[in-house]
Amino acid sequence: MTIITRLVLVALAAVTAISCGALYTDIRVPRAYRSAAPSDVTATPSDETVVGEACYQSLFFLFAWGDASYAAAARNALGGHTDATLYDVKADQKATTYLVGLYSKICTVLTGKVGRP
């Protein structure tokens, strides 16, 4: 087996092991989030549906910053609704990665309805 063939096999194994695209990744993954049900709040058909997103980013596998927590996404979703409760919440995670993870952006996305307790 030549050296070139070995290098190609090692490169293919590395790309497979990282389980994402080598040059670019754009995926969405469902997550679980325990939230209030419509029976727990005063739900009405006119309740507004809101979306909140919280992200963190990393660069060169050395630096990471941001807050992709459920709490941050819920705060962003509620925005100006100070005394409201999120119910019937769906949680997703969205990841975008370039060049085998040299730059990554991971976001938690919550979609739910705004109700009054």
C-alpha positions as CSV (number, residue, x, y, z in Angstrom):
1,M,0.0,0.0,0.0
2,T,1.5,3.3,-1.0
3,I,1.8,6.3,1.3
4,I,-0.8,8.3,-0.7
5,T,-3.3,5.5,-0.3
6,R,-2.6,5.4,3.5
7,L,-3.0,9.2,3.8
8,V,-6.4,9.0,1.9
9,L,-7.6,6.2,4.2
10,V,-6.6,8.1,7.3
11,A,-8.3,11.3,6.0
12,L,-11.5,9.4,5.3
13,A,-11.4,7.8,8.8
14,A,-10.9,11.2,10.4
15,V,-13.8,12.7,8.5
16,T,-16.0,9.8,9.4
17,A,-15.0,10.0,13.1
18,I,-16.0,13.6,13.5
19,S,-19.5,12.8,12.2
20,C,-20.1,16.0,10.4
21,G,-19.2,17.5,7.0
22,A,-15.5,18.1,6.5
23,L,-16.0,21.6,5.0
24,Y,-19.5,22.6,6.0
25,T,-22.3,21.4,8.3
26,D,-25.8,22.8,8.7
27,I,-27.9,20.5,10.9
28,R,-31.0,20.7,13.1
29,V,-31.6,18.3,16.0
30,P,-34.8,18.0,18.1
31,R,-34.3,18.3,21.8
32,A,-36.6,17.8,24.9
33,Y,-37.8,20.7,27.0
34,R,-40.3,20.2,29.8
35,S,-42.7,23.0,29.8
36,A,-46.2,24.0,30.9
37,A,-49.1,22.4,29.1
38,P,-52.2,24.3,27.9
39,S,-54.0,23.0,31.0
40,D,-51.4,24.5,33.3
41,V,-52.0,28.1,32.1
42,T,-55.0,30.2,31.1
43,A,-54.7,29.3,27.4
44,T,-56.7,31.0,24.7
45,P,-56.9,30.5,21.0
46,S,-55.4,34.0,20.4
47,D,-52.2,33.2,22.4
48,E,-49.1,34.5,20.5
49,T,-46.5,32.0,19.2
50,V,-43.0,33.1,19.9
51,V,-39.5,31.9,19.0
52,G,-36.4,32.4,21.1
53,E,-32.9,31.5,20.0
54,A,-29.7,31.4,22.1
55,C,-26.3,30.6,20.5
56,Y,-22.7,30.0,21.3
57,Q,-19.8,30.1,18.9
58,S,-16.3,28.6,18.8
59,L,-13.2,29.5,16.8
60,F,-10.1,27.4,16.0
61,F,-11.0,24.9,18.7
62,L,-9.5,27.4,21.1
63,F,-12.1,30.1,21.9
64,A,-15.8,29.7,22.7
65,W,-18.3,32.3,23.7
66,G,-22.0,32.7,24.1
67,D,-24.9,31.1,26.0
68,A,-27.0,28.4,24.2
69,S,-28.9,27.4,27.3
70,Y,-32.7,26.8,27.4
71,A,-33.0,29.6,29.9
72,A,-31.5,32.1,27.6
73,A,-33.6,30.9,24.7
74,A,-36.8,31.2,26.9
75,R,-35.8,34.7,28.0
76,N,-35.4,35.7,24.3
77,A,-38.7,34.1,23.4
78,L,-40.6,35.9,26.1
79,G,-38.9,39.3,25.3
80,G,-41.3,41.9,26.6
81,H,-43.9,39.5,28.1
82,T,-42.8,40.0,31.7
83,D,-45.6,38.1,33.5
84,A,-46.1,35.5,30.9
85,T,-45.4,31.7,30.8
86,L,-44.2,29.7,27.9
87,Y,-46.3,26.6,27.2
88,D,-46.5,23.9,24.6
89,V,-42.8,24.4,23.9
90,K,-40.8,22.7,21.2
91,A,-37.0,22.7,21.4
92,D,-34.5,22.2,18.6
93,Q,-30.7,22.6,18.3
94,K,-29.2,24.0,15.2
95,A,-25.5,23.7,14.3
96,T,-23.5,25.3,11.6
97,T,-19.8,24.4,11.2
98,Y,-17.2,25.4,8.7
99,L,-13.8,23.7,7.9
100,V,-14.0,20.7,10.2
101,G,-15.1,22.7,13.1
102,L,-12.6,25.6,12.9
103,Y,-15.7,27.8,13.2
104,S,-18.9,26.6,14.8
105,K,-22.2,28.1,15.8
106,I,-24.6,26.1,17.9
107,C,-28.0,27.4,18.7
108,T,-30.9,26.3,21.0
109,V,-34.2,27.3,19.4
110,L,-37.4,27.3,21.5
111,T,-40.9,27.7,19.9
112,G,-43.9,28.1,22.2
113,K,-47.0,29.9,23.0
114,V,-47.3,32.8,25.5
115,G,-49.9,32.2,28.2
116,R,-50.9,33.8,31.5
117,P,-50.5,31.8,34.7
